[in-house]
Amino acid sequence: MCRSIKTLRPPAIPEKATEEEVRAAALQYVRKVSGFRVPAAHNREVFDAAVAAIAEATQVLLDGVHVRGRPPQQQEAAAVTP
């Protein structure tokens, strides 16, 4: 696990993760898995596509996960807070 990736759901963070936070986590994951901090020009397209795909999958996960012990209205409020 990359230590730079943080938990992106309440109660670890007070509100819904922003698009920037989700993308930053996806970028860290792709960097860790690929072994490249910055891809070479010939790898840029596939690197960026991987970041986008992982960010999208992460958002789907965060939108669907329910935290035990947290009332549903708090979960829904966290999900709609920009």
N, C-alpha and C positions, 0 to 999 in steps of 0.2 A: 504494500500500500504506500502510495506517495504521501509523505508527511505533510506536504503543502496543501493537500485537499482537505477541506473542512466539511463537517456535517452541514447540510443545507436545508434542514427542516427544523421547525420548532420542536422542542424547546431549546435546541442548541443555538438557534438564532431567534430573535424575538418575532420576526414576521416572515412572510413568504420570501424565498430567495429571489433576488433580482436576476434579470436576464444576464447581466454582467457577471454575477457570481457563478451562475450555472456555466457560462462560457469559460470563465477562468478555471473552474474545476475540470471541465472537459479538456481544455488546453493542457493543464498539468498532467492529466491522465495520458493524453496522446504523447506528450513529451517523454513521460516515464516509459511507456510501452515501446515507443519507437527508438528511444535512446538518443533522440536529437532535440536539443533545446530550440534550435532554429533549423528548419529543413533547407536543403540545397534547393536551388531554383527548380531543378527537374523533379523534385518531390513536393513542391509547394501545393499543387492542386490536390493531391491525394491526402496530404497532411491537413489542409483546410477542410476538405470533405469529411475527414474522420472527426475533426473537432465539431463540425456542425451536426453530424449524425449522433455523436455522443451527447452533445448538449440537448438535442431533441429527445433522445431516450431518457436522459436525466430529468427533463421537465415532465415527461409522461410519468415517470416513477414518482416524482415529488407530488404531482397533481393527484395521483391515485393512492398514495400511502396514507394510512390512518394510524395515528399514534394512540396506543392504549392508554386509558386513564385520562384522556383529554376529551372533554365534552365535544360532540359533533359541531355545535355552533362556534366554538373556538377554532376548530379545524377549518371550518368553512370561512370564518372571518380571516384567518391567516392566509387562506388560499386566494381570497379576492383583494387583499391589501396590496396596492402597487408598490 
